[in-house]
């Protein structure tokens, strides 16, 4: 499926609006919170930006999946935390402030960590490396990805945080609108990704879905394990588990549609992630709400 430049620009603008809407609720105090409890935030960020991308690489090497699926998994794993993790953490009675701070920091550093992790891991996998080589179907241009992240992530994130912190009255007024826009825009992203590749979707629905469910379970397990290794209390453990397990698949999908020629399998992996991590997060909420954090995680 070929996308012309005008269409890619529209998709980029839609994603930028989504990120802007999220950034309106990110406060500078979230970064201050990281300094106040650096070990807790560091545990989550290590799990998210180091362990998850490299464990995902090992999974792709072992499973030997189609190249597009593996690239999609590697890109999602390299993405920062998603804003929905904050809501899920709150519902699960975890440390919401820690969740917000990790989302803010991982999003800010994604301009470096995402292209770095994705480029390295994709080139270390022979299957994906063949696909992105000079003679392959795709070509990874790290500079283009960074430029895309500046437009899709850094600029709207900075603008949204500036308004949210320095014009709070305006932010409170427009945040509900942008929340609705974000939800609608993400739905459109999924429909574009799935609708534009409907035959591929039908042919691979069960297989890709199982891969995404497995990958998400691994991400949640990584978050929980790293929190235990760092001896975090149950409240922080819930926050870190959810933060590592809920990636910004909307950002990954936007990059796929604008930077990777909407490669069908990559797009479907990101689209399924966007749906499934909400389901898995809510399932965790249902389970955890049966216990206080002190009773069990």
N, C-alpha and C positions, 0 to 999 in steps of 0.2 A: 504494500500500500504506500503510495507516494504522497507526500505532503508538500505543498508549495510554500514558499517563504512567508506569504501573507498569513496562511493558516498557522504556521509555526509561531509567528509573532503573536497572533491572537491567543494561542495556547499559553505562551509565555506570560502574557499580560494577565490571563486568568489565574495562573499559578502565583504570580506576584501579588495579586489581590488577596489570594488565600493566605499567603505568608504575612502580608500587611495586617490582615484581620487578626491573626494569631499574635503578632508582635504588639498590638495595641494593649494587650493584657500582661505583657512582660515588663516587670519593673526592675529598676537598677538594684533594688534591695535584694533581688534574687541573686545577683552576682555577689553582693555583700554576704549573703547567706553562705555562699561557697567558701568564702574566706573564714567564716565563723566555724564551719564544720568541714574543713578541707578533706578529711579522711573519708567521710561519707560520700561526698560528691566525687572524690577521686576514684573510689571503688566503682561507682556507677559508670564513670567516664572510661575507666580502664576496660570494664566489661563491654561497653558499647563500642568504643573506638579501636580497641586492640583485639580482645578475645573473640568477639562475635565475627568480625571480618575474616580473621585467620582460621577460626574453627569452621566457618562457612567454606573457605577454600579447601580445607581437608575433606569436608563432606562432598564437595563437588569432585574432588580427585578420587574418592572412594566409590561414589555412585555412578560416575561416568554418564551424566545425563546429556541430552542435546545441548549444544553450545549456547543457544539463546536462553534456555532455562537457567543454565549455570551463570550466565552473565547477569540475568535478572536477579538471581539470588545474591550474587556478589555486590551488585549495585544497591539493593535494599539493605544488605548488611553494612554497607559503608555509609549509609544515610544517618543523619542525626535523629534524635528522639522526636516523636510526634507529639503535638499538643494534646491529643486525646489522652495521653498517658496521665496528664495532670488530673483530668476528670475521673478516670478510672481509679487512680490512686486515692483520690478523695472518697469515692464510693466504697473503696476497699478498706477504709480507715487506716491508710498508711500515712506517711509523712508527706503531705502535699507540698509544703514549702521546699522540701528537698527535691521533689519531683520537678517543680517549676524551675528551680535553680539549675538542675541538670539539663533540662530542656533548653534553657536559655544559653548555657555555656556550650553544649554540644552543637546547637544551631549556629552560634557565633564562630566556632572553630571549624564548622563543616566546610568552609571555603578552602581550608587546608586539608583536613582529614579525609573528606570524601574523595576528591580526585586522587590523593596519595594512596589511600587504601585500595580503591577500586583499580587504579592503574597497575599497582604492584601485584595484587592478587590475580587480576585477569591475565597478566602476562606470565604468571607462574603456573597457570593451568594450561597444559598443552592444547586442550580442546578449545578453550576460549581464546587462547593466544593465536591459534590458527584462524579463528574467525575475525580477529581484529588486526591481523597482520596486513602488510601491504597488499597481499593478493587475496585477502579474505573479504567477507561480505561487509564488514564494518571496520571502522578505523577510529581508535581512541585518540583524540586530540586533547591532551590534558589542559592546554592553554584555552581551548574552546570551552571545555567543561568549566574551568575557573571563570571565564568570561560569562558563561551561562549562569553560574552560581551568583556572580555579582549582581546580575540582572534579576534572577529568579528568587534569590535568597537574601544576599547582603543588603542591597539597596532597600527593598520593602521592609526588611527586618529593622534596619536602622531608622527609617522614616517612621515606622509604626511605633517603635520604642520611644522615639523622640516625642511624638504626639502623646503617647500614653503616659510619659513621665513629666512633660513640661506643659501639656495642655490637657490635663486630666478631665476637665469638664467636657471638652470636645470629644475626648476618647470615650467617655461614658455614654455620650449621645450616639456615637456612630458605631460602637462595638456590636450592639445587637444586629444591626444591619449587616455588618461584615461577617458575623457568625453565620447568618442565613446564607450570605453569598458564598462563604467557604464551604458549607455543607452542600449547596447546590452545585458549586463548581467542581467539587470532588466527585459528585455523582456524574456530572457531565464528562469528567476525565475518564471515569470507569466505562461509561457508555461508549465514548469514542474509542477507547482501547479495545473493548470487547466487540462493539458493533463493527468496527473497521476490519476486524479479523474474525468474523463470525464462524467461518468454517473451521479455522484453526482452534477456536474456542470450543466448538462442539467435539472436534476430534480429540482434544487433549484435556477437556474439562476435568474428568475424574483424576487423571494422572497428575496434572499440575496442581490441582487442589490438594491432593495428598502430600505432594512435595512441600507446598506452602504450609500446611498444617504441621508437618514434621519439622520444617525449618523454624517456624514460630515456637514450637515446643522447645527446640534446642536453645533459642534466644532467651526464653523465659528461664530455662534451667541454668544458662550461663549467668543471668542476672542474679538468680537466687544463690548460686554457688559462690560467685564473687563476693556477694554481701556476707555470706557466712565466713568465707576466708578472712575478710576484713573485720569479722566479729561485730557486725552491726546489730543493733537492737531490732526487735520484730517490726516496729513501725518503719524504720529505714529499710529493712529487708523487703518489705512489701513495695515500697517506692522504687527501689533499685531493680527489683525483679520486673516490675511493670515497665519501667523506663527502658530497660535493655530489650524487653520483649515487644515494645510498640515503636516501630521505626516510622520515620516520615515517608511513608510509601507514596504519598502525593507528590513530594519533591522528586522521588525516584521516577515516578511515572511521567512527570513533566519533563525531566531530562531525557527519558527514553523517547518521548514524542517529539522533542525538539532537537536533540543531539544525536540520536541513534536511529533515525529514519523509522521510528515507530516499529522497531523489530518486534514481530508478533509475540513470540514466546517471552521476551523480556517484558513487554507490556502486560501480558496476562499474569505473569508472576507478581508484578507490582500491584495490579488491579485486585488480584485475589488477596494479597497481603492487606490491602486497604480495607477489605471486607472482613477477613478472618481475624485480624488482630483485635478488632472490636468485639467479635464474638468470644474469642479466648479471654480477653480482658474482663468481659462481663461474667463469664463462667468463673473466673477467679474471684470476682466480687461476690458472687453467690456462695462460693465455697468459704471464702474468708469471713464473710459477715456472719457465719455460724459461730465463729470464735472471736474473742477479743485478740488483739495482736499478742498479748502475753500468753494466752492459752495455746496458740498454735499458728503456724504460717503455712 
